């Protein structure tokens, strides 16, 4: 059996959450070569690479899979997780014909939500295994914390996620950074008190009033600037190998001038135009986006409906209920399997 020692550089799992408007998206855009899955159009003002805004849970999962397989960047950013969780809720409601994710049926709906969000985290771990960092942003909200001892209750900042989701996200992360405005309470001349300051600050370790942790040996409190963590992040991600000394290569004799090759003299090939998939407005946007990605036509969608036994063979598109469209969206992989095995063959 093989035994190793020392630190092992690897891709990092980072959760970044904070109060509204503090600059979470801008901060996340400074990680190495980021690619965003932007669920709320928060990157519109930034010059960054981004996938199309996911309009369904399945579309978001497809984009995560594409990041793992095609590696268009070094860091995947999901901005924000609470909006991604909303897509998950809509998919579960459509799949099970629920009106909402609530405590009905002895909490089974919250359990289903936690399970599905756990599946997302598993896929993000596969992205990590491919050597790509993952940064998850989230909003923060205040929740009342009840303690059984003499402390009583107090407010604390938490991830703006459901109670079954937040713990698994925190467990999954290597690092959790909490961003807030730091204020000081001062006494005025007339003995009243007011808050001053407002410096953007990130907190890197756990306190009773917020969640945070890190494995980078960061100070407990830092200015909310990416440069404050850049060196520690690089050390954890690459082991600091990016600044390795280059060995001097032996001098090579000059190459003879190039002569025009036959390929260079070939006339340019005609560019092929991609097939444009026309989607009727009666089809919900989430399903339409998935159809465009997989080049599924309206006729093929109707064949999925007919072959799957959902509607009679002569049912027109406009008579298909929205609930069926939503069901197909939430079970898109199964729909594609039916399409490829029964319709396109």
N, C-alpha and C positions, 0 to 999 in steps of 0.2 A: 504494500500500500504506500502511496506517495503522501508525504507530509511537506507542507510549505509553511513559510513564515513571512511576516511583514504585511504591510498594508497592500491591498489590491485595488488599484484604480478601476473605476467602473462608472457607467452612466448613472446620473443622479435623479432621484424622485423627490421633487420639491412641491410643497403646497404653500402658496402665497395668498394670504387673505387679509382683508383690512376694511376700514370704513369707506363709504362711498366717496369717490372723487379724489382719493389720495394719490393715485398714479400707479395702480397695480399693473395695468396693461403696458404702460411705458416702461416700467421696471422689468417686466417679463420680456419685453422686446430686446433687451440688452444681453440676454443669455446667448451662448454661441449659436449662430446661424439658425434662428428660430423659424418655425413654420406654425402658423396659428390655425386652430379650429375655432373660429370666432362665432359664438352662439348669439351674440347680442350687438353686432356691428360696432364693437368698441375699438376696432383697429382702423376704422375708416380714415383717421387723421395721421396714421403712421405708414411709413414706407417699409412694409414688411411683406413676406410671403404668407399667403393664406389660402386655405381651401375654401370652396364655396360654403356659404353659411348653411349648416345642416338644418333641414326643415323637418326631419324625422329622426327618431332614435337609430333606426337602421342605417340611415345616411351617415350619421356620426360614427357608428361602428365601422362602416366601410372606409371612412377617411382615416381612422386609426390604423386599420389593416393596410391601407395604401402607404402610410408613413413607414410601417415596418418593412414592407416588401420593396418599395422603391427608393426609400431613404433620400428625400429631397432636401433634408437639412440635418443639423446635429441636435436640435432640440424641438420637441413637440410641445406646444402650449395649448391647453384647453382653457378658453376664456369665455365664460366662467362655468364652474362646475354646478352651481345652483341652477343656472339656466339649462345646462345639460340634463340635470335631474328632472326638470320640468318636461323635457322631451321624453325621458324615460317614463314618467307618470302617464303622459298622454298615450304612449305605446301600450302600457299595461292596461289602461282603461279601455282602449279599443280592443285589445286581445281578449279580455275577460268580460267585456260589456259592463264595466264598472262606471259609475258616475263620478267617482272621486277616489283618491287614495286616502282612506281614513281608517278609523279603528273598528270598522265593521268586521263581522266574522272573526271576532277574537284577535284582531290585529294581523290577520293573514295578508292583508294588502300591504302593510308596512314591511312584512317579512319578504314578500315578493319584490318590493322595491329594493330592499337591501340586497337581495340575491342578484337582481339584474344589475345594480350598480357595482356589485362585487365582480360580475362578469366583465364589466368595463375595466375595472382595475386589473383583472387578470390579463386582458388584452394590452393594457398599458405596460404591464410587467414584461410582456413579450417584446414590446418596443424597447424597453430597457435592455433586455437580453440581446437585442440587435445592436447595442452600443449607442443608442439614441437617448438623450436626456428627456425627461418628461416634467413639465411645469404645469401645475393645476392652480388656477386662480379661483377665488371665491369671495363673495361679499361676507361681511361680518354683521352679526346682530347681537343684541343684548338679551340674555335669558336670565331668569331668576334661578339662582342656585340655592338649594335648601341643604343645610348641614344639620345633622342630628345633635351636635354638641351645642355649647353655649354661643357659638358664632352666629347661629341663626341663618338668615337668608341674606344674599347679596347679589348684585348684578355682575355678570361676567360676559366677556365677548366670546362668541363661538362661531364656527362655520355656519353659514346660512343654509344648512341642509337638514333633512329630516333626521330624527333621532336614531334610526336604524342605519343611516348612511354615514353620518359624520364620524362615528367611531372607526369604521373600517377604512375610511379615507385617511384618518390620522395614523392608524396602525400601518398603513401601506407606505406612508411617506418616510424618506430618510431625514428630511428637513422640513420644518414648519416655521414660516416667518409670519409674524403678525405686524401689520402696519397701522399706525394711528398718529393723530396729532398730539404732541406732548404739550400739556398746559400746566401752568403753575397757579396756585391760589394765593393771591396777595391781599393784604389788608389796606384799604384806602384810608384817607385822612379822617373820614367820618366813621371809621371802625367797621365799615361794610366790607365784604369780601367779593372779589371778582377773579375770573380766570384770565391769565395772560400767557403769551408765548405762541404756541401753535406750530412748532417745528415738526416737520415730518420725520417720524422715528419708527424704526423697526425693532421688534423684540424677538429674541432668538431662544429664550429659555422659558420654561413653564412658570406661571404665576397663578395665584388663586383667581385672578380676574381675566386671564386669557390662556389660550393654548399655544405653545411654541416649543420647538426642540431643534437641536442641530447636532451633527457629528463632525463639524468642521472646527471646533474649538473657537467659536466666535465669542466676542464680548456679549454680555447680556442685552445690551442696548446700543444701537448704532444709528447714525443718520440714514434715512431711507434713500440710499444711493447704491446702485449696483456695484460701483467701484469698491464699496466697503466689503463685499463678499467675493469679488472677482478672483483674487489670488487663492483663497481657500477653496472655492468651487473648482478652479482649474486643477488644483492639487488633488482633489478628490476624484475628478473626472479623468484626468490624463496622467496623474502622478508627477506633473510638472515637466513632462517630457517634451512639451512643445518648444522649449528653448534649448534643445540639445545642440551640442557643438557639431558643426558640419565638417567632415574631413575634406581636405583639399584634394581635388581630383587631378590626376596627371594631365599635363597639357597635351591636347590632341592636335595633330596636323590639320591645317585648314582644309575644308572640303572643297572639291571642285564646284564651279558654278552649276546650278541646276539647269537641266534642259527641259523644255516643255514636255510633259508626259501626255500620253494618248488620252488619258481621262480628262486632262485639263482642256483638251481640244474638243471634247464631246459637247454637243449642244445641251443646254440645260434641260433636265427632264421636266415634263409637265407635272405641275402640282395637282394632287388629288384633293378634291373638296370633300370634306366630311359630310356624311349623311345627316340631314337636318330632320330631327324627329318632331313632328307637329303633335302637340298635346292639347286636347280640348279643355276649355276652362271648367267643365263640369268635374274634371279630375282634380282632387286636392293637390296643393303645391308640393306637399311632402312626397306623395306617390309620383307626381310628375317628375320631380328631381331624380328619384331612383330610376324611373323609366329612361330618362335621358342618359344617365350614367351607364346603364346596361344596354342602351339602344333597343329598348322594348317599345314596339309600336302599339297604337290603340287596338288594332286588330288582334295582336298577340295578347294584350291584356284581356280582351273579351274572350279569347280562347282559354286563357287561364280560368276565367270565371265559368265558362261552359264546361270545360274538361274537369274542373274541380267540383262540379255539381252544385255550384252556388246559385245559379240562375238558369232558367230554360234557354235552349239554344238560340231562340229568336229574340231574346231580350235586347232592346236597343241600349246604347251607352247611357242615354239620359235617364233611363229607368233604373239604373243600378243605384241602390241606396248608399248614402255617404258612409254608413256604418260598415258596409262591405269593403269600400275603398280603404277605410282605416284599418280593417282587419288584415287586408292584403299587405298594407304598408308595414304593420307590426310583425308580419310573417313573411317578409320579402324573400328570405333565403328559400323557404319552402315553395313559394310561388315560382322562383327562378328554376328550382329543381323540376317542378312540374312542366314548366315551359320547355326546358332543354330535353327532357325525357319523353314528353308526349306530344308537344306541339311542333318543335323545330326538327324532330327526327323524322 
